[in-house]
Amino acid sequence: MHLVLDMQGAQVRGRYPDVCRAVLALVRALARTSGENRITLVLSGLFPETIQPIIAALSGAISEKDIRTWQGVGPTADANLENTWCREVSERLREAFLATLRPDVVLVTSCFEGYDNNAIFTVDLATKIPTAVLLLAPLPQFDRAAQQTSNFAEEGWFRRRQASLAKCGTILAATESSR
């Protein structure tokens, strides 16, 4: 079996710094127990400052030949509506890159990022390739009373993430609050 891990959960620093550590620990555990199964890690080139530290952190657990980087067009943060075309192109580039790896399963390590950073998450391959999402942190909460003066970009971002999440075959929640 070929498992592809989208490592953006370890690349996005911000709301939940423990997520990076948890993703790296998961990768180490999977590598130790993979047996004959193949694991490929996918890093986003939209977070260039994180690539070498992640490779160094996983040295000895994952071979560098099994760590691949895709490159999107940035900036892609949904907070700025001018980034829409870059985000849409980057979503398609990511999906095409994942398809070239011919995975049996894709595991996404972060799906509720990208509003204020360059994280890209789509599950358009889910109809062809089984996709699982790991929820390590609680989902963003929206104050319904404040939505009367709602941020259009933020609401759109959240709804797109929900729609992609609904396409996943499996959702893995690490904590009760993330479930």
DRENLOKOL-561486 format. One record per residue: residue number from 1; residue in three letters; x, z, y of N, C-alpha, C, CB in turn. Coordinates in pm, whole numbers. Glycine has a CB too. Layout:
BEGIN
+-------+------+--------+--------+--------+--------+--------+--------+--------+--------+--------+--------+--------+--------+
: dokol : bapa :    nxx :    nzz :    nyy :   caxx :   cazz :   cayy :    cxx :    czz :    cyy :   cbxx :   cbzz :   cbyy :
+-------+------+--------+--------+--------+--------+--------+--------+--------+--------+--------+--------+--------+--------+
:   NUM :  ALA :      X :      Z :      Y :      X :      Z :      Y :      X :      Z :      Y :      X :      Z :      Y :
...
+-------+------+--------+--------+--------+--------+--------+--------+--------+--------+--------+--------+--------+--------+
***
This chain:
BEGIN
+-------+------+--------+--------+--------+--------+--------+--------+--------+--------+--------+--------+--------+--------+
: dokol : bapa :    nxx :    nzz :    nyy :   caxx :   cazz :   cayy :    cxx :    czz :    cyy :   cbxx :   cbzz :   cbyy :
+-------+------+--------+--------+--------+--------+--------+--------+--------+--------+--------+--------+--------+--------+
:     1 :  MET :     84 :      0 :   -118 :      0 :      0 :      0 :     89 :      0 :    124 :    -96 :    122 :      0 :
:     2 :  HIS :     44 :    -72 :    225 :    117 :    -77 :    352 :     34 :     -8 :    460 :    149 :   -225 :    392 :
:     3 :  LEU :     82 :    106 :    506 :     17 :    184 :    612 :     89 :    157 :    743 :     18 :    336 :    579 :
:     4 :  VAL :     13 :    118 :    844 :     67 :     97 :    978 :     14 :    207 :   1069 :     30 :    -45 :   1034 :
:     5 :  LEU :    104 :    278 :   1134 :     65 :    385 :   1226 :     87 :    340 :   1369 :    143 :    514 :   1197 :
:     6 :  ASP :    -19 :    339 :   1447 :    -10 :    313 :   1591 :     36 :    444 :   1654 :   -148 :    262 :   1652 :
:     7 :  MET :    154 :    445 :   1710 :    219 :    568 :   1756 :    191 :    605 :   1901 :    365 :    555 :   1738 :
:     8 :  GLN :     92 :    544 :   1964 :     65 :    575 :   2105 :     32 :    722 :   2127 :    -49 :    488 :   2157 :
:     9 :  GLY :    -19 :    790 :   2025 :    -46 :    933 :   2037 :     81 :   1012 :   2066 :   -110 :    985 :   1911 :
:    10 :  ALA :    194 :    965 :   2015 :    322 :   1031 :   2042 :    385 :    980 :   2171 :    419 :   1008 :   1927 :
:    11 :  GLN :    340 :    865 :   2218 :    399 :    806 :   2338 :    334 :    854 :   2467 :    390 :    656 :   2331 :
:    12 :  VAL :    207 :    888 :   2461 :    134 :    928 :   2582 :    158 :   1076 :   2606 :    -18 :    898 :   2570 :
:    13 :  ARG :    222 :   1105 :   2714 :    247 :   1245 :   2751 :    142 :   1281 :   2856 :    395 :   1268 :   2806 :
:    14 :  GLY :     90 :   1399 :   2848 :     -9 :   1433 :   2950 :    -94 :   1550 :   2911 :    -96 :   1315 :   2978 :
:    15 :  ARG :   -222 :   1524 :   2890 :   -319 :   1630 :   2871 :   -282 :   1726 :   2758 :   -453 :   1571 :   2845 :
:    16 :  TYR :   -231 :   1673 :   2647 :   -206 :   1754 :   2529 :    -65 :   1727 :   2475 :   -311 :   1725 :   2422 :
:    17 :  PRO :     37 :   1798 :   2526 :    174 :   1773 :   2481 :    196 :   1803 :   2333 :    270 :   1855 :   2563 :
:    18 :  ASP :    113 :   1889 :   2273 :    128 :   1920 :   2131 :     92 :   1801 :   2043 :     42 :   2039 :   2095 :
:    19 :  VAL :     19 :   1704 :   2098 :    -20 :   1587 :   2019 :    104 :   1510 :   1976 :   -114 :   1496 :   2101 :
:    20 :  CYS :    199 :   1493 :   2063 :    323 :   1422 :   2029 :    391 :   1490 :   1911 :    418 :   1416 :   2150 :
:    21 :  ARG :    407 :   1620 :   1917 :    471 :   1694 :   1808 :    392 :   1680 :   1678 :    486 :   1843 :   1844 :
:    22 :  ALA :    260 :   1687 :   1688 :    176 :   1676 :   1568 :    187 :   1537 :   1505 :     31 :   1705 :   1603 :
:    23 :  VAL :    190 :   1433 :   1587 :    204 :   1297 :   1535 :    339 :   1280 :   1466 :    188 :   1192 :   1648 :
:    24 :  LEU :    444 :   1328 :   1528 :    577 :   1317 :   1467 :    585 :   1396 :   1337 :    685 :   1367 :   1565 :
:    25 :  ALA :    523 :   1513 :   1332 :    520 :   1592 :   1208 :    441 :   1518 :   1099 :    458 :   1731 :   1234 :
:    26 :  LEU :    331 :   1454 :   1137 :    253 :   1376 :   1041 :    336 :   1262 :    984 :    126 :   1321 :   1108 :
:    27 :  VAL :    409 :   1192 :   1070 :    492 :   1080 :   1024 :    597 :   1130 :    925 :    560 :   1010 :   1145 :
:    28 :  ARG :    661 :   1241 :    957 :    763 :   1296 :    866 :    702 :   1331 :    731 :    829 :   1422 :    929 :
:    29 :  ALA :    584 :   1393 :    733 :    517 :   1431 :    608 :    477 :   1307 :    527 :    392 :   1516 :    638 :
:    30 :  LEU :    424 :   1206 :    595 :    387 :   1083 :    526 :    510 :   1015 :    465 :    315 :    986 :    622 :
:    31 :  ALA :    618 :   1013 :    539 :    742 :    951 :    490 :    794 :   1023 :    366 :    850 :    951 :    601 :
:    32 :  ARG :    786 :   1157 :    367 :    833 :   1236 :    252 :    751 :   1210 :    127 :    829 :   1385 :    285 :
:    33 :  THR :    622 :   1184 :    145 :    531 :   1173 :     31 :    485 :   1030 :      2 :    411 :   1260 :     54 :
:    34 :  SER :    546 :    933 :     68 :    496 :    795 :     57 :    522 :    729 :    -77 :    555 :    711 :    163 :
:    35 :  GLY :    621 :    774 :   -151 :    651 :    713 :   -280 :    680 :    564 :   -263 :    535 :    734 :   -378 :
:    36 :  GLU :    607 :    482 :   -336 :    624 :    336 :   -332 :    551 :    272 :   -215 :    576 :    274 :   -461 :
:    37 :  ASN :    472 :    349 :   -145 :    395 :    294 :    -32 :    487 :    267 :     86 :    284 :    391 :     10 :
:    38 :  ARG :    451 :    165 :    162 :    531 :    125 :    278 :    465 :    178 :    405 :    546 :    -30 :    284 :
:    39 :  ILE :    546 :    229 :    496 :    496 :    280 :    624 :    568 :    205 :    735 :    519 :    435 :    637 :
:    40 :  THR :    489 :    152 :    829 :    545 :     88 :    948 :    489 :    159 :   1070 :    512 :    -64 :    951 :
:    41 :  LEU :    576 :    198 :   1159 :    534 :    261 :   1284 :    531 :    155 :   1392 :    628 :    379 :   1324 :
:    42 :  VAL :    427 :    159 :   1475 :    413 :     62 :   1583 :    415 :    137 :   1716 :    282 :    -21 :   1568 :
:    43 :  LEU :    513 :    103 :   1799 :    526 :    161 :   1931 :    481 :     60 :   2036 :    671 :    206 :   1958 :
:    44 :  SER :    430 :    110 :   2146 :    389 :     25 :   2257 :    503 :     11 :   2356 :    263 :     82 :   2327 :
:    45 :  GLY :    537 :   -114 :   2387 :    638 :   -141 :   2488 :    593 :   -105 :   2628 :    677 :   -285 :   2483 :
:    46 :  LEU :    466 :    -69 :   2644 :    415 :    -25 :   2774 :    459 :    117 :   2809 :    263 :    -34 :   2777 :
:    47 :  PHE :    524 :    184 :   2714 :    581 :    317 :   2735 :    731 :    312 :   2698 :    506 :    427 :   2649 :
:    48 :  PRO :    810 :    231 :   2769 :    949 :    208 :   2728 :   1034 :    333 :   2723 :   1012 :    110 :   2821 :
:    49 :  GLU :   1006 :    430 :   2808 :   1087 :    552 :   2813 :   1069 :    639 :   2689 :   1053 :    632 :   2937 :
:    50 :  THR :    968 :    612 :   2607 :    942 :    695 :   2488 :   1000 :    636 :   2360 :    795 :    715 :   2472 :
:    51 :  ILE :   1040 :    511 :   2363 :   1078 :    442 :   2239 :   1202 :    504 :   2175 :   1102 :    294 :   2267 :
:    52 :  GLN :   1312 :    513 :   2249 :   1435 :    569 :   2191 :   1420 :    716 :   2150 :   1550 :    555 :   2290 :
:    53 :  PRO :   1354 :    800 :   2231 :   1336 :    939 :   2186 :   1255 :    951 :   2057 :   1268 :   1019 :   2295 :
:    54 :  ILE :   1156 :    867 :   2039 :   1077 :    872 :   1915 :   1161 :    823 :   1798 :    948 :    786 :   1929 :
:    55 :  ILE :   1234 :    715 :   1817 :   1322 :    666 :   1710 :   1423 :    774 :   1672 :   1395 :    537 :   1755 :
:    56 :  ALA :   1481 :    840 :   1772 :   1579 :    946 :   1745 :   1512 :   1064 :   1673 :   1643 :    994 :   1877 :
:    57 :  ALA :   1391 :   1100 :   1715 :   1321 :   1214 :   1654 :   1287 :   1188 :   1507 :   1194 :   1244 :   1732 :
:    58 :  LEU :   1272 :   1060 :   1471 :   1234 :   1026 :   1334 :   1352 :    975 :   1251 :   1125 :    921 :   1336 :
:    59 :  SER :   1471 :    983 :   1308 :   1591 :    940 :   1237 :   1603 :   1019 :   1107 :   1718 :    960 :   1325 :
:    60 :  GLY :   1625 :    947 :   1000 :   1635 :   1011 :    869 :   1503 :   1016 :    796 :   1688 :   1150 :    885 :
:    61 :  ALA :   1392 :   1010 :    868 :   1261 :   1011 :    803 :   1208 :    869 :    784 :   1161 :   1092 :    886 :
:    62 :  ILE :   1228 :    785 :    885 :   1180 :    646 :    884 :   1298 :    556 :    922 :   1058 :    625 :    983 :
:    63 :  SER :   1316 :    451 :    847 :   1421 :    354 :    879 :   1385 :    280 :   1008 :   1442 :    255 :    763 :
:    64 :  GLU :   1485 :    250 :   1089 :   1459 :    177 :   1214 :   1395 :     41 :   1189 :   1588 :    159 :   1292 :
:    65 :  LYS :   1420 :    -19 :   1073 :   1359 :   -149 :   1042 :   1209 :   -137 :   1021 :   1424 :   -210 :    918 :
:    66 :  ASP :   1161 :    -15 :    998 :   1017 :      9 :    980 :    951 :     59 :   1108 :    995 :    110 :    869 :
:    67 :  ILE :   1022 :     51 :   1219 :    966 :     87 :   1349 :    963 :    -40 :   1432 :   1049 :    201 :   1421 :
:    68 :  ARG :    844 :    -80 :   1470 :    826 :   -206 :   1542 :    765 :   -176 :   1679 :    736 :   -304 :   1462 :
:    69 :  THR :    795 :   -262 :   1775 :    742 :   -246 :   1911 :    668 :   -373 :   1951 :    856 :   -214 :   2011 :
:    70 :  TRP :    548 :   -355 :   2001 :    473 :   -468 :   2058 :    478 :   -455 :   2209 :    325 :   -472 :   2006 :
:    71 :  GLN :    466 :   -567 :   2277 :    473 :   -566 :   2423 :    343 :   -616 :   2483 :    590 :   -650 :   2473 :
:    72 :  GLY :    283 :   -534 :   2566 :    163 :   -574 :   2639 :    199 :   -617 :   2780 :     61 :   -460 :   2642 :
:    73 :  VAL :     95 :   -645 :   2856 :    109 :   -683 :   2997 :     53 :   -566 :   3078 :     35 :   -820 :   3030 :
:    74 :  GLY :    133 :   -509 :   3164 :     85 :   -392 :   3237 :     87 :   -414 :   3387 :    168 :   -272 :   3203 :
:    75 :  PRO :     29 :   -322 :   3458 :    -32 :   -198 :   3412 :   -172 :   -222 :   3355 :    -38 :    -98 :   3527 :
:    76 :  THR :   -214 :   -128 :   3268 :   -343 :   -144 :   3201 :   -440 :    -29 :   3225 :   -320 :   -159 :   3054 :
:    77 :  ALA :   -400 :     73 :   3298 :   -486 :    191 :   3318 :   -622 :    150 :   3373 :   -419 :    291 :   3414 :
:    78 :  ASP :   -726 :    198 :   3307 :   -863 :    165 :   3346 :   -902 :    223 :   3481 :   -958 :    214 :   3242 :
:    79 :  ALA :   -829 :    324 :   3529 :   -863 :    386 :   3657 :   -860 :    286 :   3771 :   -768 :    500 :   3686 :
:    80 :  ASN :   -781 :    182 :   3756 :   -772 :     78 :   3858 :   -836 :    -49 :   3802 :   -623 :     52 :   3901 :
:    81 :  LEU :   -951 :    -88 :   3856 :  -1023 :   -204 :   3805 :   -943 :   -333 :   3817 :  -1154 :   -219 :   3878 :
:    82 :  GLU :   -843 :   -337 :   3904 :   -758 :   -455 :   3916 :   -673 :   -476 :   3790 :   -666 :   -442 :   4038 :
:    83 :  ASN :   -663 :   -374 :   3705 :   -585 :   -384 :   3581 :   -665 :   -444 :   3466 :   -534 :   -247 :   3542 :
:    84 :  THR :   -791 :   -477 :   3487 :   -878 :   -521 :   3378 :   -820 :   -637 :   3300 :  -1014 :   -559 :   3432 :
:    85 :  TRP :   -773 :   -740 :   3369 :   -723 :   -856 :   3296 :   -599 :   -820 :   3216 :   -692 :   -971 :   3393 :
:    86 :  CYS :   -511 :   -735 :   3270 :   -392 :   -693 :   3195 :   -433 :   -614 :   3070 :   -299 :   -608 :   3285 :
:    87 :  ARG :   -531 :   -526 :   3085 :   -577 :   -448 :   2971 :   -636 :   -538 :   2864 :   -680 :   -343 :   3015 :
:    88 :  GLU :   -721 :   -632 :   2905 :   -785 :   -720 :   2807 :   -683 :   -808 :   2734 :   -889 :   -808 :   2876 :
:    89 :  VAL :   -585 :   -859 :   2805 :   -478 :   -938 :   2741 :   -399 :   -849 :   2646 :   -384 :  -1002 :   2848 :
:    90 :  SER :   -365 :   -728 :   2691 :   -287 :   -637 :   2609 :   -363 :   -595 :   2483 :   -249 :   -513 :   2689 :
:    91 :  GLU :   -494 :   -577 :   2494 :   -574 :   -545 :   2375 :   -562 :   -656 :   2271 :   -722 :   -524 :   2413 :
:    92 :  ARG :   -570 :   -779 :   2316 :   -559 :   -892 :   2223 :   -418 :   -906 :   2166 :   -599 :  -1022 :   2293 :
:    93 :  LEU :   -318 :   -881 :   2249 :   -179 :   -885 :   2201 :   -155 :   -779 :   2094 :    -82 :   -865 :   2319 :
:    94 :  ARG :   -206 :   -658 :   2117 :   -190 :   -550 :   2019 :   -257 :   -587 :   1888 :   -249 :   -419 :   2074 :
:    95 :  GLU :   -380 :   -635 :   1895 :   -452 :   -672 :   1773 :   -379 :   -782 :   1697 :   -594 :   -719 :   1808 :
:    96 :  ALA :   -329 :   -883 :   1768 :   -256 :   -992 :   1702 :   -127 :   -940 :   1639 :   -224 :  -1105 :   1804 :
:    97 :  PHE :    -57 :   -852 :   1710 :     66 :   -795 :   1656 :     38 :   -717 :   1528 :    133 :   -705 :   1760 :
:    98 :  LEU :    -65 :   -633 :   1531 :    -99 :   -556 :   1411 :   -132 :   -648 :   1294 :   -217 :   -462 :   1438 :
:    99 :  ALA :   -204 :   -756 :   1320 :   -241 :   -850 :   1214 :   -117 :   -914 :   1150 :   -334 :   -960 :   1270 :
:   100 :  THR :    -13 :   -940 :   1230 :    108 :  -1002 :   1174 :    180 :   -910 :   1076 :    202 :  -1042 :   1286 :
:   101 :  LEU :    155 :   -781 :   1086 :    218 :   -685 :    995 :    151 :   -681 :    859 :    217 :   -546 :   1057 :
:   102 :  ARG :     33 :   -736 :    849 :    -45 :   -741 :    724 :    -63 :   -602 :    661 :     24 :   -834 :    623 :
:   103 :  PRO :   -118 :   -511 :    738 :   -137 :   -376 :    682 :   -256 :   -370 :    587 :   -156 :   -276 :    795 :
:   104 :  ASP :   -250 :   -275 :    496 :   -367 :   -244 :    414 :   -458 :   -147 :    488 :   -324 :   -185 :    278 :
:   105 :  VAL :   -395 :    -60 :    569 :   -467 :     39 :    648 :   -392 :     59 :    779 :   -482 :    175 :    570 :
:   106 :  VAL :   -467 :     75 :    888 :   -409 :    110 :   1018 :   -457 :    250 :   1053 :   -450 :      6 :   1130 :
:   107 :  LEU :   -364 :    336 :   1092 :   -398 :    469 :   1139 :   -363 :    477 :   1287 :   -323 :    580 :   1058 :
:   108 :  VAL :   -463 :    503 :   1369 :   -446 :    514 :   1514 :   -433 :    662 :   1547 :   -566 :    449 :   1593 :
:   109 :  THR :   -326 :    698 :   1619 :   -298 :    840 :   1646 :   -351 :    888 :   1779 :   -151 :    865 :   1640 :
:   110 :  SER :   -414 :    803 :   1855 :   -474 :    845 :   1982 :   -571 :    738 :   2027 :   -366 :    871 :   2090 :
:   111 :  CYS :   -694 :    779 :   2054 :   -790 :    678 :   2100 :   -851 :    712 :   2236 :   -901 :    660 :   1999 :
:   112 :  PHE :   -844 :    837 :   2278 :   -902 :    872 :   2406 :   -794 :    890 :   2512 :   -985 :   1000 :   2394 :
:   113 :  GLU :   -714 :    786 :   2525 :   -614 :    775 :   2630 :   -633 :    638 :   2692 :   -467 :    793 :   2574 :
:   114 :  GLY :   -570 :    614 :   2804 :   -575 :    483 :   2865 :   -650 :    476 :   2997 :   -636 :    388 :   2772 :
:   115 :  TYR :   -720 :    583 :   3031 :   -790 :    579 :   3159 :   -689 :    583 :   3273 :   -889 :    697 :   3171 :
:   116 :  ASP :   -592 :    674 :   3263 :   -494 :    688 :   3371 :   -352 :    657 :   3325 :   -500 :    828 :   3427 :
:   117 :  ASN :   -340 :    584 :   3213 :   -209 :    543 :   3164 :   -223 :    409 :   3090 :   -147 :    652 :   3071 :
:   118 :  ASN :   -117 :    360 :   3032 :   -116 :    227 :   2972 :   -152 :    222 :   2824 :     18 :    168 :   2989 :
:   119 :  ALA :   -215 :    327 :   2770 :   -252 :    326 :   2629 :   -359 :    220 :   2602 :   -303 :    465 :   2585 :
:   120 :  ILE :   -342 :    150 :   2492 :   -433 :     43 :   2452 :   -493 :     81 :   2317 :   -360 :    -95 :   2444 :
:   121 :  PHE :   -624 :     78 :   2307 :   -692 :    111 :   2182 :   -811 :     18 :   2165 :   -738 :    259 :   2180 :
:   122 :  THR :   -808 :    -56 :   2058 :   -922 :   -137 :   2016 :   -926 :   -133 :   1864 :   -911 :   -285 :   2069 :
:   123 :  VAL :  -1039 :   -166 :   1808 :  -1053 :   -167 :   1664 :  -1122 :   -296 :   1621 :  -1133 :    -44 :   1616 :
:   124 :  ASP :  -1087 :   -405 :   1685 :  -1147 :   -531 :   1647 :  -1105 :   -576 :   1509 :  -1112 :   -637 :   1748 :
:   125 :  LEU :   -989 :   -529 :   1461 :   -946 :   -562 :   1326 :  -1021 :   -483 :   1220 :   -797 :   -537 :   1313 :
:   126 :  ALA :  -1094 :   -380 :   1262 :  -1157 :   -289 :   1167 :  -1249 :   -360 :   1069 :  -1234 :   -184 :   1241 :
:   127 :  THR :  -1305 :   -472 :   1109 :  -1392 :   -543 :   1016 :  -1311 :   -610 :    906 :  -1476 :   -646 :   1090 :
:   128 :  LYS :  -1182 :   -634 :    929 :  -1097 :   -699 :    830 :   -998 :   -602 :    766 :  -1021 :   -813 :    894 :
:   129 :  ILE :   -945 :   -509 :    845 :   -845 :   -414 :    797 :   -902 :   -274 :    815 :   -709 :   -430 :    873 :
:   130 :  PRO :   -907 :   -195 :    708 :   -956 :    -57 :    724 :   -875 :     16 :    831 :   -948 :     19 :    590 :
:   131 :  THR :   -946 :     80 :    922 :   -883 :    151 :   1032 :   -934 :    294 :   1037 :   -910 :     80 :   1166 :
:   132 :  ALA :   -840 :    386 :   1049 :   -872 :    527 :   1064 :   -818 :    574 :   1198 :   -814 :    612 :    946 :
:   133 :  VAL :   -888 :    669 :   1257 :   -843 :    727 :   1384 :   -824 :    876 :   1364 :   -945 :    698 :   1498 :
:   134 :  LEU :   -714 :    925 :   1416 :   -683 :   1066 :   1411 :   -717 :   1129 :   1545 :   -533 :   1089 :   1375 :
:   135 :  LEU :   -806 :   1225 :   1545 :   -843 :   1297 :   1667 :   -773 :   1432 :   1663 :  -1000 :   1314 :   1681 :
:   136 :  LEU :   -670 :   1446 :   1744 :   -591 :   1569 :   1748 :   -632 :   1662 :   1860 :   -445 :   1536 :   1760 :
:   137 :  ALA :   -694 :   1608 :   1963 :   -729 :   1686 :   2081 :   -879 :   1671 :   2106 :   -646 :   1641 :   2207 :
:   138 :  PRO :   -939 :   1767 :   2173 :  -1081 :   1754 :   2204 :  -1108 :   1629 :   2287 :  -1131 :   1878 :   2279 :
:   139 :  LEU :  -1225 :   1572 :   2269 :  -1263 :   1455 :   2346 :  -1283 :   1493 :   2492 :  -1392 :   1391 :   2290 :
:   140 :  PRO :  -1259 :   1399 :   2582 :  -1284 :   1428 :   2724 :  -1432 :   1460 :   2744 :  -1242 :   1308 :   2813 :
:   141 :  GLN :  -1459 :   1556 :   2827 :  -1597 :   1594 :   2856 :  -1636 :   1542 :   2993 :  -1614 :   1746 :   2849 :
:   142 :  PHE :  -1760 :   1502 :   3006 :  -1810 :   1452 :   3133 :  -1924 :   1541 :   3179 :  -1855 :   1305 :   3122 :
:   143 :  ASP :  -1917 :   1584 :   3301 :  -2021 :   1666 :   3362 :  -2137 :   1573 :   3399 :  -1968 :   1744 :   3487 :
:   144 :  ARG :  -2248 :   1586 :   3328 :  -2361 :   1496 :   3349 :  -2418 :   1509 :   3491 :  -2469 :   1525 :   3247 :
:   145 :  ALA :  -2411 :   1625 :   3550 :  -2461 :   1641 :   3688 :  -2373 :   1562 :   3784 :  -2465 :   1790 :   3729 :
:   146 :  ALA :  -2243 :   1560 :   3756 :  -2150 :   1489 :   3844 :  -2163 :   1338 :   3827 :  -2007 :   1532 :   3816 :
:   147 :  GLN :  -2229 :   1294 :   3721 :  -2240 :   1151 :   3698 :  -2332 :   1080 :   3797 :  -2288 :   1126 :   3558 :
:   148 :  GLN :  -2405 :   1157 :   3877 :  -2485 :   1094 :   3980 :  -2394 :   1024 :   4080 :  -2575 :   1198 :   4051 :
:   149 :  THR :  -2273 :   1074 :   4094 :  -2171 :   1007 :   4175 :  -2060 :    962 :   4082 :  -2116 :   1102 :   4289 :
:   150 :  SER :  -2100 :    912 :   3967 :  -2010 :    877 :   3859 :  -1903 :    776 :   3899 :  -2088 :    823 :   3744 :
:   151 :  ASN :  -1790 :    788 :   3836 :  -1681 :    695 :   3851 :  -1708 :    580 :   3753 :  -1542 :    763 :   3825 :
:   152 :  PHE :  -1740 :    465 :   3804 :  -1776 :    349 :   3723 :  -1665 :    315 :   3623 :  -1805 :    228 :   3812 :
:   153 :  ALA :  -1542 :    315 :   3667 :  -1430 :    280 :   3579 :  -1416 :    380 :   3466 :  -1299 :    272 :   3660 :
:   154 :  GLU :  -1426 :    508 :   3496 :  -1411 :    611 :   3394 :  -1523 :    604 :   3290 :  -1407 :    749 :   3458 :
:   155 :  GLU :  -1643 :    585 :   3337 :  -1757 :    575 :   3245 :  -1743 :    452 :   3155 :  -1890 :    568 :   3324 :
:   156 :  GLY :  -1700 :    339 :   3211 :  -1679 :    218 :   3131 :  -1570 :    237 :   3027 :  -1645 :    102 :   3221 :
:   157 :  TRP :  -1461 :    300 :   3069 :  -1351 :    329 :   2977 :  -1401 :    414 :   2860 :  -1237 :    401 :   3051 :
:   158 :  PHE :  -1474 :    521 :   2891 :  -1521 :    612 :   2787 :  -1616 :    540 :   2691 :  -1591 :    733 :   2850 :
:   159 :  ARG :  -1705 :    458 :   2742 :  -1799 :    384 :   2656 :  -1726 :    283 :   2567 :  -1905 :    312 :   2741 :
:   160 :  ARG :  -1624 :    216 :   2619 :  -1545 :    123 :   2536 :  -1473 :    198 :   2425 :  -1443 :     45 :   2623 :
:   161 :  ARG :  -1420 :    315 :   2457 :  -1352 :    395 :   2354 :  -1452 :    439 :   2247 :  -1283 :    519 :   2418 :
:   162 :  GLN :  -1569 :    482 :   2288 :  -1672 :    522 :   2191 :  -1710 :    405 :   2101 :  -1795 :    575 :   2264 :
:   163 :  ALA :  -1726 :    287 :   2159 :  -1765 :    169 :   2081 :  -1656 :    133 :   1981 :  -1793 :     49 :   2175 :
:   164 :  SER :  -1530 :    140 :   2021 :  -1421 :    113 :   1927 :  -1417 :    218 :   1818 :  -1288 :    107 :   2001 :
:   165 :  LEU :  -1435 :    342 :   1855 :  -1432 :    451 :   1757 :  -1543 :    432 :   1653 :  -1447 :    587 :   1827 :
:   166 :  ALA :  -1658 :    383 :   1696 :  -1770 :    361 :   1604 :  -1739 :    253 :   1500 :  -1894 :    322 :   1682 :
:   167 :  LYS :  -1643 :    165 :   1529 :  -1605 :     59 :   1434 :  -1509 :    107 :   1327 :  -1544 :    -56 :   1509 :
:   168 :  CYS :  -1453 :    226 :   1345 :  -1354 :    276 :   1250 :  -1422 :    318 :   1120 :  -1277 :    395 :   1310 :
:   169 :  GLY :  -1352 :    291 :   1011 :  -1404 :    332 :    882 :  -1391 :    481 :    858 :  -1335 :    257 :    772 :
:   170 :  THR :  -1289 :    541 :    916 :  -1262 :    683 :    894 :  -1217 :    747 :   1024 :  -1156 :    703 :    784 :
:   171 :  ILE :  -1269 :    866 :   1051 :  -1225 :    945 :   1166 :  -1177 :   1078 :   1110 :  -1340 :    964 :   1273 :
:   172 :  LEU :  -1052 :   1111 :   1139 :   -992 :   1234 :   1093 :   -978 :   1330 :   1209 :   -856 :   1207 :   1027 :
:   173 :  ALA :  -1042 :   1445 :   1201 :  -1035 :   1544 :   1309 :   -943 :   1657 :   1265 :  -1179 :   1598 :   1346 :
:   174 :  ALA :   -845 :   1688 :   1346 :   -746 :   1790 :   1313 :   -796 :   1932 :   1341 :   -620 :   1765 :   1390 :
:   175 :  THR :   -890 :   1946 :   1433 :   -940 :   2079 :   1467 :  -1093 :   2073 :   1480 :   -875 :   2132 :   1599 :
:   176 :  GLU :  -1151 :   2189 :   1480 :  -1297 :   2196 :   1497 :  -1338 :   2142 :   1633 :  -1346 :   2341 :   1480 :
:   177 :  SER :  -1261 :   2172 :   1738 :  -1297 :   2125 :   1871 :  -1285 :   1973 :   1883 :  -1210 :   2192 :   1976 :
:   178 :  SER :  -1190 :   1912 :   1813 :  -1180 :   1767 :   1818 :  -1288 :   1702 :   1733 :  -1042 :   1721 :   1772 :
:   179 :  ARG :  -1334 :   1769 :   1630 :  -1443 :   1716 :   1547 :  -1570 :   1709 :   1628 :  -1465 :   1803 :   1421 :
+-------+------+--------+--------+--------+--------+--------+--------+--------+--------+--------+--------+--------+--------+
***
